[in-house]
Each structure stands twice: as structure tokens, then as C-alpha cells.
Amino acid sequence: MFRNSRTILFSKVKESLASVMPIAAIVFILCFTVVPVPTDLLMTFVFGVVMVIIGMGMFTLGADLSMTPVGEHIGSAVTKSRKLWFIVLISFLVGGIVTISEPDLQVLAEQVPNIPNQVIVFSVAGGVGLFLVVAMLRILFKWKLNYLLIFFYAVVFGLAIFVPKSFLAVAFDSGGVTTGPMTVPFIMALGVGVASIRSDSDAQNDSFGLVALCSVGPILAVMLLGLFFRVEGGSYTPVEIPTVETSRDLWHLFAHEIPEYILEVVKALLPIMAFFALFQMFKLKLKKENIYRISVGFIYTFIGLVLFLCGANVGFMTVGNYLGRELGGLSYSWIVVPLGALIGYFIVTAEPAVHVLNKQVYEMTSGAIPPKALSTSLSIGVAVSVGLSMLRIVADIPIMYFLVPGYLIAIVLSFFVPPIFTAIAFDSGGVASGPMTATFLLPMSIGVCTGLGGDVVSGAFGVVAMVAMTPLITIQILGLVYKFKLRAAETVVETTTEVEIPVQAVETEIDIFDNTIFELEDDDE
């Protein structure tokens, strides 16, 4: 098993290398051309890149071995009980526990002005738990996802009228930040486990959409806090740029932070492990081989998250803030708009949860939606969102001018695309806005806003919300393309049948279509 794990780990690290290097290359080009960066800061970034690559590889392997099977086992066991009260209780507890375990939630809590951190944490956890209950009931009772999304987002935008305008961006950011590397694999696997006991043709489609609904809970929770707490007059604490004079100082910088992230990840994993242990004792009764495999997966997840969070927070956050501040101070500060779009295109592939989503979509659709098609659609969506976010900062445009039409377009599209694409699209919004967005794009936005002399709380915040919104549109457009090509293929089959083309030729044509329907490479490739 260990030999096999090493082989898979090497493959995962190669995948993460391919994901992170484009971002590193863009930063290096900027550092050597437009924005000169101090050497010590650049070396901090390089060290952070190495940690992020190794950490992401270990985390994705750990998620495959532990988080995903644990979620599937619990989801299946809960649903087989056939007791509605038990399903509701466990869903609420799981949603709350996993959300409290989310490292990004602590980052959000520290950034919300004038509200105690623990109030934010438990309110958001309650919101996720409540909406996970709704998501589970949707699968069991076969409720239509787009109708639920219409209702809940109508409530969100209706409530936004009464929330202080300076607080709206933070509230919408919370929906994306809290669906991070801990939450997404577990919740998505939970949906697969619940849907597995259904035998109808829509069961697999309904296994998606849990992340979509769970992203609404934090937005509503933080908005409600904005109504009951005085949130005006809050300020953001700037990112501290470290001073590193020697290679030993560089090592001490990271070594000093590692114990903090070890403690953070232990706090994140322990509740999940304890919950799984209780379920194993009283409900699951898995074999020793499965327990051993899951235990090894938790170890990989632990080490991977520590390395990833340390590298991202220490290496990426500081250089992102510095680049943004310097770019915002340029006489041609408009350059942040195309640069933001370029960075957004590549940074989404460095999100750990995106790899989990790609794998699960590929497996659940039996290869009908290949990872390349999904990744490209996500990259385009995030590129647009980051470009618009930078435009919003430069031109000082209120965030609601983007969010209202964006969500309206996404909801309208949901009536014209296959339901599975709507579920995957809204899941992708939460998945795309993970720790890389929080530790690089958000600090970069804050830096740009600072360089331009704008209000950080109302201007810079909102980039996470924008990143969570645009994939809803691009993934559903992918669904339209799929729908039209499928109809075209059916027309070809009907036409060839009418002129009595041999059956073998028709089958060959269908095989060719199946192999090329989502082929996105250029003809010369």
C-alpha cells in the first residue's frame, strides 16, 4: 500500500506543480518588469511556492483516501436509517462541525469589523448546518435545485437592502470563503452517499448541489449579524511585510509559523475524526482495512494542509499585497484589470478543492464531463470575475451592480440547461473561491485599493464573492454547448437511419462524438 501511495503522491505533486507554476511565472515576470520586489520578499514567495506544491499534492491524496470515503459512508448510513429526525440532526451537526473546522473561516472572522470572532464562527457554522439539512432533504424529496436557489437568493438580495452598504462585500465573501478545502470534499461526498440509496435516473444528478446551498447559509448569517451589530467604522489590519536578511532568517520565518498552522489543522481535523470514530463504533462497522486506509488519508490530509496553509499565508499573502499596492500606485493603474484577469485564469487551478470537484464530476458522469472542460470553464469564469473586481476597485463601483445581474443571468440559465450543469455550476462557485483566493487575490485587491487610496472594507472585499459568482454562468454555458451538441448528434443518428446507413457506421459516428464532444484542444494539437 505504501508503495502505491508513493506513486499516487508523486502523480498528485506533478498535478499541483502544473497548477501552481503559471501563477509563479506571472509573479516572477511582474517582479522583473513592472513591479520591482525586494529580494527577501521574492525568496519568501519562492519558498511558499514549494510548500504549496507539496502541500496541495499531499492534501488531494489525503482527501481521496479519507475525506471522500468518510463523507460517502456517513451519508449512506444516515439515509439508510429512514428516520427523518435522525437525518436532520446529523446533517446539521455535520455541517456545523465541518464548517468550524474550515481554516478559511478563521481568516474571515478576523476581517469582519466590530463583531467578535466566535460569534462569526458559530453563526456561519449554524448557517451551513441549516442549509446542509435543506440540501439533504432536497435529495431525499427530489426538490428542484433551481427553485430553491431562486427562493433563497431572493431572500439574500432582499435582506441586502437593509444591511449597511460597507458590509455587503464582506457578507457575500463569506459564502465563498467558508466552502474551502475541508468543507468541499466532505460535503460533496456526503451528497454522493445520500444519493447512492436512490435507484432513479436522477439520483446521480441530485448528488451535486450541496455546496451550492451551503454557500447561501454563511451569506445570510453574516448579513443578519450586520443588522444586529454595529459594523460601521471598521478597519482592516494591513498585511505585515516580513524582513528577511539571510537564508537562516527565511527558514525561521516559516519555522515560526508552522506550529501555529499545525495547531490550526489539528483543531480542524479532530472534530471530523471524532465524529467519524463515533459513527464507526455505533453505525458503520467498517473493516480494519478501510479504517487503516482512512487513517493514512487523514495523515496525508494533515501534513498537506499544514504545508499548504503555511506556504499560502506566509509566501503568497505578502507578495500579493505588495504587488497590488505597487500596481495601484502606478500612473497607469488600469493595468491591474488585465493582469487580474490573467492571474484569475490560472489561480483557480491551484485551489485544492477544484481537483476534488473535477474528479468527482468525472466519476459521477462516467466521463461525459471531462476535467479539462470543467477546468477551462472555471478558469474563464474566474478570469472574468477577477478582472471585473479590479475594475470595480479602480472605478469605485458598488459590488451589487455586478452581483445582482450576475446571479439573475445564472438563475435564468438554469431553466435552459440540463439540471446537472446547474448543480455543478453552483457547486463550482463555492469550490473556486478557496484558500488561494483568500491568501493571494484578496490581499492583492486590498493592496490595489490601498495604493489607490480607496476604502478597503467596501472596495477591496468582494473579490471572493465575484470569484464565486462567474463560474455559475460559464459552467452553465458549457451545459448549453453540451445540450446543443447532443441534439446535433441525435439529428445525425436520425438522418442516417432514414437513409439506411449500416448500423455499424452509426455506432462509429456516436463513438466519435462521445470522444470529441468536450474536446477543447486546438486542431493543430
MARLODREN-6813 format. One record per residue (C-alpha): residue number from 1; x, y, z. Coordinates in Angstrom, 1 decimal, m for minus. Example, Ala and Ser with C-alpha at 12.3 -4.5 7.8 and 13.67 -1.06 7.14 Angstrom:
2
1_12.3_m4.5_7.8
2_13.7_m1.1_7.1
//
This chain:
525
1_0.0_0.0_0.0
2_2.8_2.4_0.9
3_4.5_1.8_m2.5
4_1.2_2.5_m4.3
5_0.6_5.6_m2.1
6_4.1_7.0_m3.0
7_3.4_6.5_m6.7
8_0.0_8.3_m6.5
9_1.5_11.0_m4.3
10_4.2_11.7_m7.0
11_1.4_12.0_m9.6
12_m0.6_14.4_m7.3
13_2.5_16.5_m6.8
14_3.1_16.7_m10.5
15_m0.5_17.9_m10.9
16_m0.1_20.6_m8.3
17_3.2_21.6_m9.9
18_1.4_22.2_m13.2
19_m1.3_24.1_m11.3
20_0.9_26.5_m9.3
21_3.7_27.2_m11.8
22_1.7_29.5_m14.1
23_0.9_31.8_m11.1
24_4.6_31.7_m10.0
25_5.6_32.6_m13.6
26_3.3_35.6_m13.7
27_4.6_36.9_m10.4
28_8.2_36.4_m11.5
29_7.5_38.3_m14.7
30_5.9_41.2_m12.8
31_8.7_41.3_m10.3
32_11.4_41.6_m13.0
33_9.5_44.1_m15.2
34_6.6_46.3_m13.9
35_7.0_46.0_m10.1
36_10.5_45.5_m8.6
37_10.1_43.4_m5.4
38_12.7_43.2_m2.6
39_14.8_40.1_m2.9
40_13.8_38.9_0.6
41_10.1_39.1_m0.3
42_10.7_37.2_m3.6
43_12.6_34.4_m1.8
44_9.8_34.2_0.7
45_7.4_33.7_m2.2
46_9.6_31.0_m3.8
47_9.8_29.1_m0.5
48_6.0_29.4_m0.2
49_5.5_28.1_m3.8
50_7.5_24.9_m2.9
51_5.4_24.4_0.2
52_2.1_25.0_m1.6
53_3.0_22.5_m4.4
54_4.0_19.7_m2.0
55_1.1_20.5_0.4
56_m1.5_20.5_m2.4
57_m0.3_17.2_m3.7
58_m0.5_15.6_m0.2
59_m3.8_17.1_0.6
60_m5.5_15.9_m2.6
61_m4.2_12.4_m2.0
62_m5.4_12.6_1.6
63_m8.9_13.8_0.5
64_m9.2_10.8_m1.8
65_m8.2_8.3_0.9
66_m10.1_9.8_3.9
67_m12.4_12.8_3.5
68_m14.3_11.5_0.4
69_m14.9_7.9_1.7
70_m15.8_9.2_5.2
71_m18.4_11.5_3.7
72_m19.9_8.8_1.5
73_m20.1_6.3_4.3
74_m21.8_8.7_6.7
75_m24.2_10.0_4.0
76_m25.2_6.5_3.0
77_m25.6_5.3_6.6
78_m27.7_8.3_7.7
79_m30.0_7.9_4.8
80_m30.5_4.2_5.2
81_m31.8_4.8_8.7
82_m35.0_6.1_7.1
83_m35.6_8.3_10.2
84_m36.2_11.9_9.1
85_m35.3_13.4_12.5
86_m32.0_11.5_12.6
87_m31.1_12.7_9.0
88_m31.9_16.3_10.0
89_m29.9_16.1_13.3
90_m26.8_14.5_11.8
91_m26.9_16.8_8.7
92_m27.0_19.9_11.0
93_m24.2_18.6_13.2
94_m22.0_17.6_10.3
95_m22.5_20.9_8.6
96_m21.6_22.8_11.7
97_m18.6_20.7_12.7
98_m17.0_20.7_9.3
99_m17.5_24.5_8.9
100_m16.0_25.2_12.3
101_m13.1_23.0_11.1
102_m12.6_25.2_8.0
103_m9.3_27.2_8.3
104_m10.6_30.0_6.0
105_m13.4_30.7_8.4
106_m10.9_32.0_11.0
107_m9.5_34.3_8.3
108_m12.9_35.7_7.6
109_m13.8_36.1_11.3
110_m10.7_38.2_11.9
111_m11.6_40.5_8.9
112_m15.2_41.3_9.9
113_m15.2_44.6_11.8
114_m16.7_45.1_15.3
115_m18.1_41.5_15.6
116_m16.4_39.0_18.0
117_m14.7_36.2_16.2
118_m16.5_33.4_17.9
119_m19.9_35.0_17.1
120_m18.9_34.9_13.4
121_m17.7_31.3_13.6
122_m20.7_29.8_15.3
123_m23.2_31.9_13.3
124_m21.7_30.8_10.0
125_m21.4_27.2_11.2
126_m25.1_27.3_12.1
127_m26.0_28.7_8.7
128_m24.0_26.0_6.9
129_m25.6_23.3_9.1
130_m29.1_24.6_8.4
131_m28.6_24.7_4.7
132_m27.0_21.3_4.6
133_m30.2_20.0_6.1
134_m32.1_21.7_3.3
135_m29.7_20.1_0.8
136_m30.2_16.6_2.2
137_m33.9_17.0_2.2
138_m33.7_18.1_m1.4
139_m32.0_14.9_m2.4
140_m34.5_12.7_m0.4
141_m37.7_14.5_m1.6
142_m36.4_15.3_m5.1
143_m36.9_19.1_m4.8
144_m35.7_21.1_m7.9
145_m32.5_22.9_m7.1
146_m33.1_25.9_m9.3
147_m36.4_26.7_m7.5
148_m34.6_26.5_m4.1
149_m31.8_28.8_m5.4
150_m34.3_31.3_m6.7
151_m36.1_31.5_m3.4
152_m33.0_31.7_m1.2
153_m31.2_34.2_m3.3
154_m34.3_36.4_m3.5
155_m34.2_36.4_0.3
156_m30.5_37.2_0.2
157_m30.9_40.2_m2.1
158_m34.0_41.3_m0.3
159_m32.1_41.3_3.0
160_m29.2_43.2_1.4
161_m31.4_46.3_1.1
162_m31.3_46.6_4.9
163_m27.6_45.7_5.5
164_m25.0_48.5_5.7
165_m23.6_49.0_2.3
166_m20.0_48.9_3.6
167_m20.7_45.4_5.0
168_m22.3_43.8_1.9
169_m19.0_42.7_0.3
170_m17.8_41.0_3.5
171_m21.1_39.2_3.8
172_m21.0_37.9_0.2
173_m17.3_36.9_0.6
174_m18.3_34.7_3.5
175_m20.3_32.4_1.2
176_m17.2_31.6_m0.9
177_m14.6_31.5_1.9
178_m16.3_29.0_4.1
179_m16.6_26.4_1.4
180_m12.9_25.6_1.4
181_m10.6_22.5_1.4
182_m12.1_20.9_4.5
183_m15.8_21.5_3.7
184_m16.0_20.8_0.0
185_m14.6_17.2_m0.2
186_m16.7_16.1_2.8
187_m20.0_17.7_1.8
188_m19.7_16.6_m1.8
189_m19.0_13.0_m0.7
190_m21.9_13.2_1.7
191_m24.2_14.0_m1.3
192_m22.9_11.0_m3.2
193_m23.6_8.8_m0.2
194_m27.1_10.0_0.2
195_m27.9_9.8_m3.5
196_m26.5_6.2_m3.7
197_m29.6_4.7_m2.0
198_m31.9_6.1_m4.7
199_m32.4_3.9_m7.8
200_m34.0_6.5_m10.1
201_m32.2_8.0_m13.1
202_m31.8_11.5_m11.4
203_m30.0_10.2_m8.3
204_m26.5_11.0_m9.6
205_m27.5_14.5_m10.8
206_m29.0_15.3_m7.4
207_m25.8_14.3_m5.6
208_m24.4_17.7_m6.7
209_m25.8_21.0_m5.4
210_m24.9_20.6_m1.7
211_m22.1_23.1_m1.8
212_m24.3_25.4_m3.7
213_m26.9_25.5_m1.0
214_m24.4_25.5_1.8
215_m22.8_28.7_0.3
216_m26.0_30.6_0.9
217_m26.0_29.9_4.7
218_m22.9_32.0_5.6
219_m24.1_34.9_3.5
220_m27.5_35.1_5.3
221_m25.8_34.5_8.7
222_m23.3_37.3_8.3
223_m26.0_39.7_6.9
224_m28.1_39.0_10.0
225_m25.1_39.9_12.2
226_m24.7_43.1_10.2
227_m28.3_44.0_11.2
228_m27.7_43.4_14.9
229_m24.2_44.6_15.4
230_m22.7_48.0_14.7
231_m20.4_47.3_11.7
232_m19.8_50.8_10.5
233_m16.3_52.3_11.1
234_m14.4_49.0_11.0
235_m11.0_48.9_9.5
236_m8.7_46.3_8.0
237_m5.3_45.5_9.5
238_m2.7_45.7_6.7
239_m0.6_42.7_5.9
240_2.8_42.9_7.5
241_5.7_42.6_5.0
242_8.4_40.4_6.7
243_12.1_41.4_6.7
244_14.4_38.6_5.7
245_18.2_39.3_5.6
246_19.7_35.8_5.4
247_18.7_32.3_4.4
248_18.5_31.4_8.1
249_16.0_34.2_8.7
250_14.0_32.8_5.8
251_13.8_29.4_7.4
252_13.0_30.9_10.8
253_10.1_32.9_9.2
254_8.4_29.7_8.1
255_9.5_27.6_11.0
256_8.0_30.1_13.4
257_4.6_29.9_11.6
258_4.4_26.1_11.2
259_3.5_25.3_14.8
260_0.6_27.8_14.5
261_m0.8_26.0_11.4
262_m0.2_22.6_13.0
263_m2.5_23.7_15.8
264_m5.0_25.1_13.4
265_m5.2_22.0_11.3
266_m5.4_19.8_14.4
267_m8.4_21.8_15.5
268_m9.8_21.4_12.0
269_m9.4_17.7_11.7
270_m10.1_16.5_15.3
271_m13.9_17.2_15.2
272_m14.3_15.3_11.9
273_m12.2_12.4_13.1
274_m14.1_12.2_16.4
275_m17.4_12.3_14.6
276_m16.3_9.5_12.2
277_m15.0_7.5_15.2
278_m18.4_7.7_16.9
279_m20.2_6.7_13.7
280_m17.8_3.8_13.2
281_m18.4_2.5_16.7
282_m22.2_2.7_16.6
283_m23.3_2.6_12.9
284_m20.7_2.0_10.2
285_m18.7_m1.0_11.5
286_m16.1_m0.7_8.6
287_m13.4_m3.4_8.2
288_m9.9_m2.8_9.5
289_m8.5_m2.4_6.0
290_m10.9_0.5_5.4
291_m10.1_2.1_8.8
292_m6.3_1.8_8.1
293_m6.7_3.4_4.7
294_m8.8_6.2_6.0
295_m6.3_6.8_8.9
296_m3.4_7.0_6.4
297_m5.5_9.5_4.4
298_m6.0_11.7_7.5
299_m2.2_11.8_8.0
300_m1.7_12.9_4.4
301_m4.5_15.5_4.8
302_m3.0_16.8_8.0
303_0.6_17.2_6.6
304_m0.7_18.6_3.3
305_m2.9_21.2_4.8
306_m0.1_22.4_7.2
307_2.3_22.8_4.3
308_m0.3_24.4_2.0
309_m1.7_26.9_4.5
310_1.8_27.9_5.7
311_3.1_28.4_2.2
312_0.0_30.3_1.0
313_m0.3_32.6_4.1
314_3.3_33.4_4.5
315_4.6_33.3_0.9
316_1.6_34.2_m1.2
317_m0.3_36.7_1.0
318_2.6_39.1_1.5
319_3.7_39.2_m2.1
320_0.1_39.5_m3.3
321_m0.4_42.5_m1.1
322_2.9_44.1_m2.1
323_2.2_43.7_m5.8
324_m1.3_45.1_m5.5
325_m0.1_48.1_m3.6
326_2.6_48.9_m6.1
327_0.3_48.3_m9.1
328_m2.4_50.5_m7.6
329_0.1_53.3_m7.1
330_1.2_53.4_m10.7
331_0.1_56.2_m13.0
332_m1.4_53.6_m15.3
333_m3.2_51.7_m12.5
334_m5.7_50.4_m15.1
335_m3.2_47.7_m15.8
336_m4.5_45.7_m12.8
337_m7.6_44.9_m14.8
338_m6.0_42.7_m17.5
339_m3.4_41.5_m15.0
340_m6.1_40.4_m12.6
341_m7.9_38.6_m15.3
342_m4.7_36.7_m16.3
343_m3.9_35.8_m12.7
344_m7.5_34.7_m12.2
345_m7.4_32.4_m15.2
346_m4.5_30.4_m13.7
347_m5.1_30.7_m9.9
348_m8.3_28.6_m9.9
349_m6.3_25.5_m10.9
350_m4.2_25.9_m7.7
351_m7.3_25.6_m5.5
352_m7.2_22.1_m3.8
353_m11.0_21.6_m3.8
354_m11.1_22.2_m7.6
355_m9.2_19.0_m8.1
356_m11.7_17.2_m5.8
357_m14.6_18.6_m7.8
358_m13.1_17.6_m11.2
359_m12.5_14.1_m10.1
360_m16.0_13.6_m8.6
361_m17.7_15.2_m11.6
362_m15.7_12.9_m14.0
363_m16.6_9.8_m12.0
364_m20.3_10.6_m11.4
365_m20.9_11.4_m15.1
366_m18.9_8.4_m16.3
367_m16.5_10.7_m18.2
368_m19.3_12.7_m20.0
369_m17.9_15.9_m18.4
370_m14.1_15.6_m18.6
371_m11.9_17.6_m16.1
372_m10.4_19.7_m18.9
373_m13.8_21.0_m20.0
374_m14.7_21.9_m16.4
375_m11.3_23.4_m15.5
376_m11.3_25.6_m18.7
377_m14.9_26.8_m17.9
378_m13.9_27.6_m14.3
379_m10.7_29.4_m15.4
380_m12.6_31.6_m17.9
381_m15.2_32.4_m15.2
382_m12.6_33.3_m12.6
383_m10.6_35.4_m15.1
384_m13.7_37.5_m15.8
385_m14.6_37.8_m12.1
386_m11.1_39.0_m11.0
387_m10.9_41.4_m14.0
388_m14.3_42.9_m13.0
389_m13.2_43.0_m9.4
390_m10.1_45.1_m10.3
391_m12.3_47.3_m12.5
392_m14.7_47.8_m9.6
393_m11.8_48.9_m7.3
394_m10.3_51.3_m9.9
395_m13.7_52.8_m10.9
396_m15.2_52.6_m7.4
397_m18.3_50.7_m8.5
398_m20.6_49.2_m5.8
399_m20.5_45.4_m5.8
400_m24.3_45.0_m6.1
401_m24.0_46.4_m9.7
402_m22.2_43.2_m10.6
403_m23.8_40.6_m8.2
404_m27.5_41.3_m9.0
405_m27.3_40.9_m12.8
406_m24.7_38.1_m12.5
407_m27.0_35.9_m10.3
408_m30.0_36.9_m12.4
409_m28.3_35.6_m15.5
410_m27.3_32.4_m13.7
411_m30.8_31.8_m12.5
412_m32.3_32.3_m16.0
413_m29.7_30.0_m17.5
414_m30.8_27.3_m15.0
415_m34.1_26.9_m16.9
416_m32.4_26.1_m20.2
417_m29.5_23.7_m19.3
418_m29.5_20.1_m18.0
419_m30.1_20.1_m14.2
420_m26.7_18.5_m13.5
421_m24.9_21.5_m15.0
422_m26.8_23.9_m12.8
423_m25.9_21.9_m9.7
424_m22.2_21.6_m10.8
425_m22.1_25.3_m11.7
426_m23.4_26.5_m8.3
427_m21.1_24.0_m6.6
428_m18.2_25.3_m8.6
429_m18.8_28.8_m7.3
430_m18.1_27.7_m3.7
431_m15.2_25.5_m4.8
432_m13.4_28.1_m6.9
433_m13.2_30.7_m4.0
434_m10.9_28.8_m1.7
435_m7.7_29.5_0.2
436_m5.7_30.7_m2.8
437_m8.3_33.3_m3.4
438_m8.3_34.3_0.3
439_m4.5_34.4_0.6
440_m3.5_35.9_m2.8
441_m6.3_37.6_m4.6
442_m7.9_39.2_m1.6
443_m4.6_40.6_m0.3
444_m3.8_41.8_m3.9
445_m7.2_43.5_m4.0
446_m6.5_45.1_m0.7
447_m3.1_46.3_m1.9
448_m4.6_47.8_m5.1
449_m7.3_49.6_m3.0
450_m4.6_50.9_m0.6
451_m2.5_52.1_m3.5
452_m5.4_54.0_m5.0
453_m6.4_55.5_m1.6
454_m9.8_53.8_m1.5
455_m11.9_52.3_1.3
456_m10.6_48.8_1.9
457_m13.6_47.3_3.6
458_m16.2_48.3_1.0
459_m13.8_48.4_m2.0
460_m11.3_45.5_m1.8
461_m13.6_43.0_m0.2
462_m16.0_41.4_m2.7
463_m13.4_39.7_m4.8
464_m14.2_36.3_m3.3
465_m17.9_36.9_m4.0
466_m17.1_37.7_m7.6
467_m15.0_34.6_m8.0
468_m17.9_32.6_m6.6
469_m20.4_34.1_m9.0
470_m19.0_34.0_m12.5
471_m18.5_30.1_m12.7
472_m22.3_29.9_m12.2
473_m22.6_31.4_m15.7
474_m19.6_29.8_m17.5
475_m20.4_26.3_m16.4
476_m24.0_26.6_m17.4
477_m22.9_28.0_m20.8
478_m20.8_24.8_m21.0
479_m24.1_22.9_m20.4
480_m25.8_24.8_m23.2
481_m23.0_23.7_m25.6
482_m23.4_20.1_m24.4
483_m27.1_20.3_m24.9
484_m26.8_21.7_m28.5
485_m24.1_19.2_m29.5
486_m26.2_16.3_m28.1
487_m29.2_17.4_m30.1
488_m27.0_17.7_m33.2
489_m25.7_14.1_m32.6
490_m29.3_12.8_m32.3
491_m30.2_14.5_m35.5
492_m27.3_12.9_m37.3
493_m28.4_9.5_m36.0
494_m32.0_10.0_m37.1
495_m30.9_11.2_m40.6
496_m28.5_8.3_m41.2
497_m31.2_5.9_m40.0
498_m33.7_7.3_m42.6
499_m31.2_6.7_m45.5
500_m30.4_3.2_m44.2
501_m26.8_3.7_m43.3
502_m25.4_0.5_m41.8
503_m25.8_0.2_m38.1
504_m22.1_m0.2_m37.6
505_m21.4_3.2_m39.2
506_m24.0_4.9_m37.0
507_m22.4_3.3_m33.9
508_m18.9_4.5_m35.1
509_m20.3_8.0_m35.5
510_m21.7_8.0_m32.0
511_m18.4_6.8_m30.6
512_m16.5_9.6_m32.4
513_m19.0_12.1_m31.0
514_m18.7_10.8_m27.5
515_m14.9_11.1_m27.7
516_m14.9_14.6_m29.1
517_m17.9_16.4_m27.6
518_m15.9_18.2_m24.9
519_m12.5_18.2_m26.8
520_m11.2_21.7_m26.2
521_m7.7_21.4_m27.7
522_m6.9_23.3_m30.9
523_m6.9_21.4_m34.2
524_m3.2_21.6_m34.6
525_m2.8_19.8_m31.2
//
